Amino acid sequence: MSTLEIFVIIAAIIALIYALVQTLLILRMEEGEPKMVEIARAIQAGSKAFLNRQYTTVAIAAAALTVLIALVPKLGSQPGWMEAIGFALGAASSAVAGYISMNVAIRSNVRTAQAAKKSLKHGLSVAFRGGSVTGITVVGFAVLGLALLLIFYGGNPEDMLGYMFGASLVSLFARVGGGIYTKGADVGADLIGKVEVGIPEDDPRNPAVIADNVGDNVGDCAGMGADVFESYAVTIVAAMVLGGTLLSVKSLFGNKAVTYPLVVAAVAIIASIIGVFFVRLGKSQNIMGALYKGVIATGAIAVVGFYIVTYSLFTGPYMMKFFADSVIGIIVVGLIMAITDYYTDTAFTPVKTIAKASTTGAGTTIITGLGWGLQSSFFQTLTIVSAVLLSYVITGGGITSTLSETGLYGISITAVAMLSMTGIILAVDAFGPITDNAGGIAEMAGLPEEVRSRTDPLDAVGNTTKAITKGYAVGSAALGAIAIFAAYYTYINSHGYTNLAINDPLVFGGLFIGATLPFLFTSFLMGAVGRAAQSIVVEVRRQFKANPGILEGRDKPDYGKCVDVVTKEALRQLVVPAIVAVASPVLVGIFLGPTALAGLLIGVVISGFSLAIMMTVGGAAWDNGKKLIETGQYGGKGSEAHKAAVVGDTVGDATKDTAGPAINPLIKVVNTVSVLFIAVLITLHALL
């Protein structure tokens, strides 16, 4: 074992120790009065019940695929059963990452509500510490697993393709299932509560209120944890595969090109742990500013660390080139955060105009929010394209007609550096659902209004941080997919499939199929959220009709029934989207061939990235437009403007927390399935 491999493993272990210590400290904090504890326990029970049922469903599919992977021919050098082990480990790791993410959050929410009794500063501190456990655990767990798996496979990253597929598949299930649940419950609770019967959000008289809070955990914590784990691990593996398979890169740098992505990730883990301690609320009481301090500190420390490890690994001009690539990745993170913040924060024009548009009805609210979401996609795309071209030019020596393998490797390093910030970014993201739940607990437990006045601004900032992470995740999907595509192209090129010209009808057809695939995929998710929300509305209406004492506050609603209704609906609806994601590249590869499949891989990234940004950013802007009105503007809560904003928010809920984020694992699944099964796809295509 080399010194660098030891460093990587030590960094991962430090991360896990940090997470364990912080968890123990959080659990020692006061939970509050009995009513708060009762509500928190109900949220915990519902969250665990859903995740256990979802993972049971996923385990059956994963077991069948493990057997299939063990039997079909691969790109790697190991026997099929060894790659099947990698798949099983990838699936299990993604599931564990999701479970850990949720497990800490469902214990931090009530403690955040209790801390908010003291001050905004205390509430922020507890919520972010809970989020930091999620972020640091995910990266530590991922890097430790990748380092040990690389040793297990004798240093050959090609044999880790199965791991990529396992992580991507479970991420897809977690994102889709959790997303359908959380937004089905949220939309249903809002429509029946705030619009139909006119009771406040998180009112304990609403039978769907516990299901709504459960959704924050299974979707925004477990789903996001599994999703970001997958993006993080898959991007690192893709860069390692390129370092080990691109001939010119391998001849220039040897095994260093394989190890370097892991070392970059390990450096950023240490930087993220240090950055956590920079998150403090200043005199201005700017919550977003406090969170940005941690991100900026992490980025600055990481850049210094990148220079040190790059200098120790490489010599000559490539030392500075690879360092420049890593810096570009950090800059991309900053730009994505800034763009998303502008389009989703209540302080800026987009959200303000959405709130104002609500004064003229739900239609203008939706139109205005859609317009801002579409615009944000353009600037995010420019950011990613600029990063790709710049890193390619720096490392590849310029744009020429000959493909530069070192340039491709440089792009993968930019992607890894961008994803290396996952620890602190996911900490900021997990802060969102924790504060959302804290506000719900405060409302349901009847805490003083001053407590809700502290949890509400924390929740509004949480909407922006969640949107940032979704943009970050899908941006990484685009960069990571380029690295995976490079591995795919290298293989098919070596087997005689050299023509990928745009004027080839097969390539052109594949591009169109790939471009439309995210639209087909998200259509099922939007419909699923609608059906889940309808089931909640029907159930709540039934309870109100059967027992009028619920609305009068005399009788307790049957919260468990709503949890059960939306759980069954979400698990029933996740099957078709998963089949679409896995089957599409297989069918195109078999019937149209490897060149058409190459077109599909490009098309799904191009359209998927823009669609995901439009949905996630636009949805968050709708949500915060509603929250801006709830602060008292344009009539405040209960006004006609508020009712219109609620409608916009319900549309945005489905786009920002279900359909949009699920495009990220869709992109990864399509790409990893193609790379993993390309050998058998070529064989089957030749037989038809």
C-alpha positions in Angstrom: 0.0 0.0 0.0 1.5 3.4 -1.1 1.8 6.5 1.1 -0.9 8.2 -0.8 -3.3 5.3 -0.4 -2.7 5.4 3.3 -3.3 9.2 3.3 -6.7 8.6 1.5 -7.8 6.0 4.0 -6.7 8.1 7.0 -8.7 11.1 5.7 -11.8 9.0 5.2 -11.5 7.5 8.8 -11.1 11.1 10.2 -14.3 12.0 8.5 -16.2 9.1 10.0 -14.8 9.8 13.5 -15.9 13.5 13.1 -19.4 12.3 12.1 -19.6 9.9 15.1 -18.5 12.5 17.6 -20.9 15.2 16.3 -23.8 12.6 16.3 -23.1 11.8 19.9 -23.0 15.5 20.8 -26.3 16.2 19.0 -28.0 13.2 20.7 -27.0 14.7 24.1 -28.9 17.9 23.3 -32.3 18.7 24.8 -35.3 17.5 22.7 -37.8 19.9 24.3 -41.3 19.4 25.9 -43.3 16.1 25.6 -45.5 17.3 22.8 -42.4 18.1 20.6 -40.9 14.7 21.4 -44.2 12.9 20.5 -44.3 14.7 17.1 -40.6 14.0 16.4 -41.2 10.2 17.2 -44.1 10.1 14.8 -41.9 11.6 12.0 -39.1 9.1 12.8 -41.4 6.1 12.7 -42.9 7.2 9.4 -39.5 7.9 7.8 -38.1 4.5 8.9 -41.2 2.6 7.8 -41.0 4.1 4.3 -37.3 3.6 3.8 -37.4 0.0 5.0 -40.2 -0.8 2.6 -38.5 1.0 -0.3 -35.1 -0.7 0.3 -36.8 -4.1 0.5 -38.2 -3.5 -3.0 -34.8 -2.3 -4.3 -33.0 -5.3 -2.8 -35.1 -7.7 -4.9 -34.2 -5.8 -8.1 -30.5 -5.6 -7.0 -30.3 -9.3 -6.3 -31.5 -10.2 -9.8 -29.1 -7.7 -11.4 -26.2 -9.1 -9.4 -26.8 -12.5 -10.9 -27.1 -11.0 -14.4 -23.9 -9.0 -14.1 -22.0 -12.1 -12.9 -23.0 -13.9 -16.1 -22.5 -11.4 -19.0 -19.1 -10.3 -20.5 -17.5 -7.1 -19.2 -14.8 -4.6 -20.0 -12.8 -5.4 -16.9 -10.2 -8.1 -16.4 -11.8 -9.8 -13.4 -14.3 -12.7 -13.6 -18.0 -11.7 -13.7 -18.6 -12.6 -10.1 -16.1 -10.1 -8.9 -17.7 -7.3 -10.8 -21.0 -8.5 -9.4 -19.6 -8.1 -6.0 -18.7 -4.5 -6.9 -22.3 -3.9 -8.1 -23.7 -5.2 -4.8 -21.3 -3.1 -2.8 -22.2 0.0 -4.8 -25.9 -0.6 -4.3 -25.4 -1.3 -0.6 -23.2 1.7 -0.1 -25.7 4.1 -1.8 -28.5 2.7 0.4 -26.4 3.0 3.6 -25.5 6.6 2.6 -29.2 7.4 2.2 -30.1 5.8 5.5 -27.4 7.6 7.5 -28.4 10.9 5.9 -32.0 10.5 7.1 -31.2 8.9 10.5 -29.3 11.9 11.7 -31.8 14.5 10.3 -34.8 12.9 12.0 -33.0 13.4 15.3 -31.7 16.9 14.7 -35.1 18.4 13.7 -36.7 18.5 17.2 -33.4 19.6 18.8 -33.2 22.5 16.3 -36.8 23.6 17.2 -35.7 23.5 20.9 -32.6 25.4 20.2 -34.6 28.1 18.3 -36.4 28.9 21.5 -33.1 30.4 22.7 -32.1 32.3 19.5 -31.7 32.2 15.8 -28.0 31.6 16.3 -28.6 28.4 18.4 -31.1 27.1 15.8 -28.7 27.6 13.0 -25.9 25.9 14.9 -27.8 22.8 15.7 -29.4 22.4 12.2 -26.0 22.9 10.4 -24.2 20.5 12.8 -26.8 17.9 12.0 -26.4 18.6 8.3 -22.6 18.4 8.6 -22.9 14.8 9.9 -24.7 13.9 6.7 -22.2 15.6 4.4 -19.0 14.4 6.1 -20.3 10.8 6.6 -21.2 10.5 2.9 -17.8 11.6 1.6 -15.8 9.6 4.2 -17.8 6.5 3.6 -17.5 6.8 -0.2 -13.7 7.5 -0.2 -13.0 4.7 2.2 -15.0 2.2 0.2 -13.4 3.3 -3.1 -9.9 3.1 -1.8 -10.5 -0.4 -0.3 -12.2 -1.6 -3.5 -9.3 -0.4 -5.7 -7.0 -2.4 -3.5 -9.3 -5.4 -3.8 -9.3 -5.2 -7.6 -5.5 -5.0 -7.7 -5.4 -1.3 -8.8 -7.5 -1.8 -11.9 -10.3 0.8 -11.9 -12.1 -0.8 -14.9 -13.3 -3.5 -12.6 -15.1 -0.9 -10.5 -17.7 -0.3 -13.2 -20.1 -2.6 -11.5 -19.8 -0.4 -8.4 -20.8 2.6 -10.4 -23.9 0.9 -11.7 -24.9 -0.3 -8.2 -24.6 3.2 -6.7 -26.5 4.8 -9.7 -29.3 2.3 -9.6 -30.1 2.7 -5.9 -29.7 6.5 -6.2 -32.4 6.4 -8.9 -34.8 4.4 -6.7 -34.1 6.6 -3.7 -34.6 9.8 -5.7 -37.7 8.6 -7.5 -39.4 6.9 -4.6 -38.5 9.5 -2.0 -39.3 12.3 -4.4 -42.8 11.0 -5.2 -43.5 10.4 -1.5 -42.3 13.8 -0.3 -44.1 15.9 -2.9 -47.2 13.8 -3.0 -47.6 14.4 0.7 -46.5 18.1 0.6 -48.7 19.0 -2.4 -51.7 17.1 -0.9 -51.3 18.7 2.5 -51.0 22.2 1.0 -54.0 21.9 -1.3 -56.4 20.4 1.3 -55.0 22.5 4.2 -54.1 26.0 3.0 -56.3 26.3 -0.1 -59.4 24.2 0.6 -60.0 24.6 4.4 -57.8 27.6 5.1 -55.6 26.3 7.9 -51.9 27.2 8.3 -49.0 25.1 7.1 -48.0 22.4 9.6 -51.3 22.8 11.5 -51.8 19.7 13.7 -55.5 19.5 12.5 -54.3 18.5 9.1 -54.1 14.7 8.9 -51.4 14.9 6.2 -49.0 17.0 8.3 -46.9 14.1 9.6 -46.7 12.6 6.2 -45.4 15.9 4.8 -42.7 16.1 7.4 -41.8 12.5 6.8 -41.4 13.4 3.2 -38.7 16.0 3.9 -36.6 13.2 5.3 -37.2 10.4 2.8 -36.9 12.7 -0.2 -34.6 15.5 0.8 -32.3 13.6 3.2 -32.3 9.9 2.2 -32.9 10.6 -1.5 -30.3 13.4 -1.6 -27.8 11.4 0.4 -28.0 8.5 -2.0 -28.0 10.8 -5.0 -25.0 12.8 -4.0 -23.1 9.7 -2.8 -23.6 8.3 -6.3 -22.5 11.4 -8.1 -19.5 11.7 -5.9 -18.4 8.0 -6.2 -19.2 7.6 -9.9 -17.3 10.7 -10.9 -14.2 9.7 -9.0 -14.4 6.2 -10.5 -14.9 7.6 -14.0 -11.8 9.7 -13.6 -9.8 6.7 -12.3 -11.0 4.6 -15.3 -9.8 7.3 -17.7 -6.5 7.5 -15.9 -6.1 3.8 -16.3 -7.4 3.3 -19.8 -6.4 6.3 -21.9 -3.1 5.2 -23.5 -1.3 8.5 -23.6 -2.3 9.4 -20.1 -1.3 6.0 -18.8 2.1 6.2 -20.6 2.8 9.7 -19.2 1.8 9.2 -15.6 1.3 5.5 -14.9 -0.7 4.6 -11.8 -0.5 8.2 -10.5 -3.3 9.1 -12.9 -5.5 6.5 -11.2 -4.7 7.5 -7.7 -4.9 11.3 -8.2 -8.7 11.6 -8.2 -8.9 9.8 -4.9 -6.2 12.0 -3.4 -8.0 15.2 -4.5 -11.2 13.9 -2.8 -9.3 13.1 0.4 -7.8 16.6 0.5 -11.2 18.1 0.2 -12.6 15.9 3.0 -10.1 17.5 5.4 -10.9 20.9 4.0 -14.7 20.3 4.5 -14.2 19.3 8.1 -12.3 22.5 8.8 -14.8 24.6 6.8 -17.7 23.4 9.0 -16.2 25.4 11.9 -16.4 28.6 9.9 -20.2 28.6 9.8 -21.2 31.2 12.3 -24.0 33.8 12.4 -22.5 37.3 12.4 -24.0 40.6 13.7 -26.0 41.1 10.5 -27.9 37.8 11.2 -27.4 36.8 7.6 -28.1 33.1 7.6 -27.0 32.5 4.0 -23.8 34.5 4.7 -23.0 32.3 7.6 -23.3 29.2 5.4 -21.2 30.8 2.7 -18.4 31.3 5.1 -18.0 27.6 5.5 -18.2 26.9 1.8 -15.6 29.7 0.9 -13.2 28.5 3.7 -13.5 24.9 2.4 -12.8 26.0 -1.1 -9.8 28.1 -0.2 -8.3 25.3 2.0 -8.9 22.7 -0.7 -7.1 24.8 -3.3 -4.0 24.9 -1.1 -4.2 21.2 -0.6 -4.7 20.5 -4.3 -1.5 22.4 -5.0 0.5 20.4 -2.4 -0.7 16.9 -3.6 -0.4 17.8 -7.3 3.1 19.1 -6.8 4.0 15.9 -4.9 2.6 13.6 -7.7 3.5 15.3 -11.0 6.4 17.2 -12.5 6.9 19.5 -15.4 4.1 21.5 -17.1 1.3 18.9 -16.2 1.7 19.7 -12.6 0.3 23.2 -13.1 -2.1 22.1 -15.7 -3.8 19.5 -13.4 -3.8 22.0 -10.5 -5.5 24.6 -12.8 -8.1 21.9 -13.7 -8.8 21.4 -10.0 -9.2 25.1 -9.4 -11.7 25.4 -12.2 -13.8 22.8 -10.4 -13.8 24.9 -7.3 -14.7 28.0 -9.3 -17.6 26.1 -10.9 -19.0 25.4 -7.4 -18.9 29.1 -6.6 -20.6 30.1 -9.8 -23.4 27.5 -9.5 -24.1 28.7 -5.9 -24.1 32.4 -6.9 -26.4 31.8 -9.9 -28.8 29.6 -7.9 -28.8 32.0 -5.0 -29.8 34.9 -7.3 -32.7 33.0 -8.8 -34.1 31.5 -5.6 -33.3 33.9 -2.7 -36.1 36.2 -1.4 -33.7 39.2 -1.6 -33.4 39.2 -5.4 -35.6 40.2 -8.3 -36.8 36.7 -9.6 -38.5 35.7 -6.3 -39.8 39.3 -5.7 -41.4 39.3 -9.2 -43.0 35.9 -8.6 -44.5 37.1 -5.3 -45.8 40.2 -7.1 -47.3 38.2 -9.9 -49.3 36.3 -7.3 -51.4 39.3 -6.8 -53.0 38.7 -10.2 -53.6 35.0 -9.8 -52.1 31.6 -10.0 -51.7 31.7 -13.7 -49.3 34.7 -13.7 -47.5 33.1 -10.7 -46.7 30.0 -12.7 -45.8 31.8 -15.9 -43.4 34.1 -14.1 -41.7 31.3 -12.2 -41.4 29.2 -15.3 -39.7 32.1 -17.1 -37.1 32.6 -14.4 -36.4 28.9 -14.3 -35.8 28.7 -18.0 -33.5 31.7 -17.8 -31.4 30.2 -15.0 -30.8 27.1 -17.1 -29.0 29.2 -19.7 -26.4 30.6 -17.3 -25.8 27.3 -15.5 -25.2 25.7 -18.9 -22.7 28.4 -19.9 -20.8 27.8 -16.6 -20.5 24.0 -17.3 -19.5 24.5 -21.0 -16.9 27.1 -20.1 -15.4 24.7 -17.5 -15.3 21.8 -19.9 -13.7 23.8 -22.7 -11.2 25.6 -20.4 -10.0 22.5 -18.7 -9.7 20.7 -22.0 -7.7 23.5 -23.6 -5.4 23.8 -20.6 -4.6 20.1 -20.3 -5.0 19.1 -24.0 -3.0 21.9 -25.5 -5.9 23.6 -27.4 -8.8 22.7 -29.6 -7.7 20.6 -32.6 -9.3 18.1 -34.9 -7.4 15.3 -33.1 -9.0 14.3 -29.8 -6.6 14.9 -26.8 -6.7 12.1 -24.3 -4.9 14.3 -21.7 -7.6 16.9 -22.3 -10.3 14.4 -21.5 -8.5 13.4 -18.4 -8.3 17.1 -17.5 -12.1 17.4 -17.8 -12.5 14.5 -15.4 -10.2 16.2 -12.9 -12.3 19.3 -13.0 -15.4 17.2 -12.3 -13.7 15.4 -9.4 -12.5 18.8 -7.9 -16.1 20.1 -8.2 -17.5 17.0 -6.5 -14.8 17.0 -3.9 -16.7 19.9 -2.2 -19.6 17.4 -1.6 -18.9 17.2 2.2 -19.6 20.9 2.9 -22.3 21.3 0.1 -24.3 18.3 1.4 -24.0 19.7 4.9 -25.5 22.9 3.7 -28.2 21.0 1.8 -29.2 18.7 4.8 -29.6 21.9 6.8 -32.7 22.6 4.7 -35.0 19.6 5.6 -33.9 19.7 9.2 -35.1 23.4 9.5 -38.2 22.6 7.6 -39.1 19.8 10.1 -38.1 22.1 13.0 -40.6 24.7 11.8 -43.3 22.0 11.5 -42.6 20.7 15.0 -42.7 24.2 16.4 -46.1 24.8 14.7 -47.7 21.5 15.7 -46.4 21.7 19.3 -47.9 25.2 19.7 -44.6 26.9 20.5 -44.5 30.7 20.9 -44.7 32.7 17.7 -41.1 34.0 18.2 -39.8 30.4 17.7 -41.6 30.1 14.3 -40.2 33.6 13.5 -36.7 32.0 13.8 -37.4 28.7 12.1 -39.2 30.3 9.1 -36.2 32.3 7.8 -34.0 29.2 8.4 -36.5 27.2 6.3 -36.5 29.9 3.5 -32.7 29.7 3.3 -33.0 25.9 3.3 -35.0 26.1 0.1 -32.1 28.0 -1.5 -29.5 25.6 -0.2 -31.5 22.6 -1.4 -31.7 24.2 -4.9 -28.0 24.9 -4.9 -27.2 21.2 -4.1 -29.5 20.0 -6.9 -27.8 22.3 -9.4 -24.5 21.2 -8.0 -25.5 17.5 -8.4 -26.8 17.8 -11.9 -23.8 19.9 -12.9 -21.6 17.2 -11.7 -23.7 14.7 -13.6 -22.9 16.6 -16.8 -19.2 16.7 -16.1 -19.0 13.2 -14.9 -21.0 11.9 -17.8 -18.3 13.3 -20.2 -15.7 11.2 -18.4 -17.9 8.1 -18.6 -18.7 8.8 -22.2 -14.9 9.0 -22.9 -14.5 5.5 -21.5 -17.4 4.3 -23.6 -16.0 5.9 -26.8 -12.5 4.4 -26.2 -14.0 0.9 -26.0 -16.3 1.1 -29.1 -13.5 2.9 -31.1 -11.2 -0.1 -30.4 -13.9 -2.4 -31.8 -14.2 -0.6 -35.1 -17.0 1.8 -34.3 -15.1 5.0 -35.3 -17.8 7.1 -37.0 -19.6 9.4 -34.6 -20.3 12.1 -37.1 -23.5 14.1 -36.7 -24.5 13.4 -40.3 -24.6 9.6 -39.5 -28.4 8.9 -39.3 -27.8 6.4 -36.4 -25.9 9.0 -34.4 -28.5 11.7 -35.2 -31.3 9.4 -34.3 -29.6 8.4 -31.0 -29.2 12.1 -30.2 -32.9 12.7 -30.6 -33.9 9.7 -28.5 -31.5 10.8 -25.8 -32.7 14.4 -25.9 -36.3 13.3 -25.4 -35.6 10.6 -22.8 -35.5 13.1 -19.8 -38.9 14.4 -20.9 -40.5 10.9 -21.0 -38.8 10.0 -17.7 -40.0 13.2 -15.9 -43.5 12.8 -17.3 -44.0 9.6 -15.3 -42.7 11.4 -12.1 -44.9 14.5 -12.5 -47.9 12.2 -13.0 -46.9 10.1 -10.0 -46.7 13.2 -7.8 -50.2 14.2 -9.0 -51.7 10.8 -8.2 -50.0 10.6 -4.8 -51.3 14.1 -4.0 -54.8 13.1 -5.1 -54.7 10.1 -2.8 -53.7 12.4 0.1 -56.5 14.9 -0.6 -59.1 12.1 -0.8 -58.0 10.6 2.5 -57.9 14.0 4.3 -61.4 14.9 3.0 -62.6 11.5 4.2 -61.3 12.1 7.7 -62.7 15.6 7.9 -66.1 14.4 6.7 -66.2 11.3 9.0 -65.0 13.3 12.1 -65.8 17.1 12.1 -64.1 17.3 15.5 -60.7 17.1 13.8 -61.1 20.6 12.2 -62.5 22.0 15.4 -59.4 20.8 17.2 -61.3 18.4 19.6 -60.2 15.1 18.0 -56.8 13.9 16.8 -56.4 13.0 13.1 -55.2 9.6 11.9 -51.8 10.7 10.8 -50.6 7.1 10.2 -53.3 6.5 7.6 -51.9 9.3 5.4 -48.4 8.1 5.8 -49.5 4.6 4.7 -51.5 5.9 1.7 -48.7 7.9 0.2 -46.1 5.2 1.0 -48.0 2.6 -1.1 -48.6 5.1 -3.9 -44.9 6.2 -4.1 -43.6 2.6 -4.2 -46.1 1.6 -6.8 -45.2 4.5 -9.0 -41.3 4.2 -9.0 -41.2 1.0 -11.0 -41.9 2.4 -14.5 -39.4 5.3 -14.4 -36.7 2.9 -13.2 -37.4 0.5 -16.1 -37.3 3.4 -18.6 -33.8 4.5 -17.3 -32.3 1.0 -17.4 -34.0 -0.4 -20.5 -33.5 2.6 -22.9 -29.8 2.3 -23.4 -30.0 -1.5 -23.6 -32.7 -1.4 -26.3 -31.0 1.3 -28.4 -27.7 -0.6 -28.1 -29.2 -3.9 -29.3 -31.4 -2.6 -32.1 -29.6 0.5 -33.4 -26.0 -0.3 -32.3 -23.1 1.3 -30.4 -23.0 4.5 -32.5 -26.7 5.3 -32.0 -26.1 4.6 -28.3 -23.3 7.1 -28.3 -25.7 9.7 -29.7 -28.2 8.8 -27.0 -25.6 9.3 -24.2 -24.8 12.8 -25.5 -28.4 13.7 -26.0 -29.6 12.7 -22.5 -26.8 14.8 -20.9 -27.6 17.9 -23.1 -31.3 18.0 -22.6 -31.3 16.5 -19.1 -29.0 19.1 -17.7 -31.0 22.1 -18.9 -34.4 20.5 -18.0 -33.2 19.6 -14.5 -31.9 23.1 -13.8 -35.1 24.7 -15.0 -37.2 22.4 -12.8 -35.1 22.7 -9.6 -34.3 26.4 -9.7 -37.8 27.4 -10.9 -39.5 25.3 -8.3 -37.4 26.8 -5.5 -38.2 30.3 -6.7 -42.0 29.5 -6.6 -41.6 28.2 -3.1 -39.7 31.2 -1.8 -42.1 33.5 -3.6 -44.8 32.0 -1.4 -42.6 32.4 1.7 -42.0 36.1 0.8 -45.7 36.7 0.9 -46.0 34.8 4.2 -43.7 37.4 5.7 -46.6 39.9 5.3 -46.2 41.3 1.8 -49.1 41.5 -0.6 -51.6 40.7 2.1 -49.7 37.9 3.9 -51.0 34.5 4.8 -54.6 33.8 3.8 -54.7 36.5 1.2 -55.7 35.9 -2.4 -52.0 36.5 -3.4 -51.0 33.8 -0.9 -53.5 31.3 -2.3 -52.1 31.9 -5.8 -48.6 31.5 -4.5 -49.5 28.2 -2.9 -50.7 26.9 -6.3 -47.3 28.0 -7.8 -45.5 26.3 -4.9 -47.4 23.0 -5.4 -46.4 23.0 -9.1 -42.8 23.8 -8.1 -42.8 21.1 -5.4 -43.2 18.4 -8.1 -40.5 19.9 -10.3 -37.8 20.9 -7.7 -38.0 17.9 -5.4 -39.1 15.0 -7.6 -38.8 15.3 -11.4 -35.8 17.7 -11.6 -33.4 16.0 -9.1 -34.2 12.6 -10.5 -32.7 13.5 -13.9 -29.2 13.4 -12.2 -29.3 9.6 -11.5 -31.1 9.1 -14.8 -28.0 10.5 -16.6 -25.7 8.4 -14.6 -27.7 5.2 -14.9 -28.0 5.5 -18.7 -24.2 6.1 -19.0 -23.1 3.4 -16.5 -25.5 0.8 -18.0 -24.0 1.6 -21.5 -20.4 1.2 -20.3 -21.0 -1.8 -18.2 -22.9 -3.8 -20.8 -21.3 -2.5 -24.0 -19.5 -5.8 -24.6 -22.7 -7.8 -24.7 -24.6 -5.1 -26.5 -22.1 -5.3 -29.4 -22.5 -9.0 -29.5 -26.2 -9.0 -29.6 -26.4 -6.2 -32.2 -24.2 -8.2 -34.5 -26.6 -11.2 -34.2 -29.7 -9.1 -35.2 
